[in-house]
Amino acid sequence: MPLPIPTFGLMVGIAFFLGLNVATREARRLVPNQSADFMANVGMIGFFTGLIGARIFHILEHPREFLADPMALILSRGGFTIYGGLIVGLLCGLVYVRKKGAPALTMLDVVSPALMLAYAIGRIGCQISGDGDWGIAANLAAKPGWLPDWLWAQTYDGNIAGVLIDPPGVYPTPIYESVMAFIAFAILWRFRKQDHKPGWLFGLYVLLVGIERFLIEPIRVNTTYEIAGMAITQAQIISVLCIIAGLALLVFRRRTAPVAVPRQP
């Protein structure tokens, strides 16, 4: 009898350790005066508080389900909102960073590629476990002929959410998000050593996170809110704010101006 493997937890663990490895390398380059366990402590604080934040934001997104059965939603194997984890984890990690006297904006640059890589790997966990982060019912009539069926619609048989999905299935949005996140990681890795003020790379990260999630939301299953006659999701609201904040950081923390060299008399 095969043993059940907690695939989601496994991929989250891989995402954490690979992300921590990338962040540690960047920390050695940008803040070399910190202790050997500094980055490990930042990672652990951000990881565990991020899990709590992700659950809290999920509860806020599904208040009726929470009121009907609070413990079921709290102890569910699925149901984590990435923005909640990102916001809470970053804030708590920054509290520790400031206590240790490390530059906050530089540290945000340090973790930006790592966070994007971890997100890309984590979404693989969502895909193979079927934690409910899939899309709406797929429209097979709109599928390009060259695209494999499994890249357009899946039924997620045996998913951990315990949901039965009728054929042909739903959009496998975790795959799309993972691909976009790997591309975003490559962009961040490419620009990490270019001349810019502290916080600029984090601005690029926030912009890419916002764009990625805003693009995927129309085909994801989510709770919507009625605002000014429009149906909008929690993630779409935060995505727009991320795009605005990211653009602002890119503008105000752009590359430093070259130092003027005085002319020789």
KAQUI-V671732 format. One line per field, one symbol per residue. ss: DSSP state (@ for helix, = for strand, . for the rest). phi: phi as a letter, one per 30 degrees, with the letter a starting at -180 (. if undefined). psi: psi as a letter, one per 20 degrees, with the letter a starting at -180 (. if undefined). Layout:
# KAQUI-V671732
ss=???
phi=???
psi=???
This chain:
# KAQUI-V671732
ss=......@@@@@@@@@@@@@@@@@@@@@@@@.......@@@@@@@@@@@@@@@@@@@@@@@@.@@@@@@.@@@@@.......@@@@@@@@@@@@@@@@@@....@@@@@@@@@@@@@@@@@@@@@@@@@@.....=.=..@@@......@@@..=...............=..@@@@@@@@@@@@@@@@@@@........@@@@@@@@@@@@@@@@@@..=...====..====@@@@@@@@@@@@@@@@@@@.............
phi=.dddcddddddddddddddddddddddddcbdddddcedddedddddddddddddddddddbddddddaeddddcddcibceddddddddddddddedddiddddddddededdddddddddddddddcicjdccdedcddcddddddeddcabchdidddicccdddjcdddeddddddddddddddddcdcddadejddddddddddddeddddeeccdadcbcbhicdbceddddddddddddddddddcdedddddcdddd
psi=pqpppnhghghggggghgghgghgghhhhhmiirrhjghhggggghghhhgghhgghgghhmhghghhnghhhgjqhampohhgggggggghhhggghhjjqpghghhhgighgggghgghhhhghgihmjilaarpqnhhipqhipqhiihpqilpkqiikpppqqiarpmhhgghgghhhghghgghhihjqorqpighhggghghgggghhhhhhjqpqpqqookjqoqrghhghgghggggghghhgikrqqqqpppqqp.
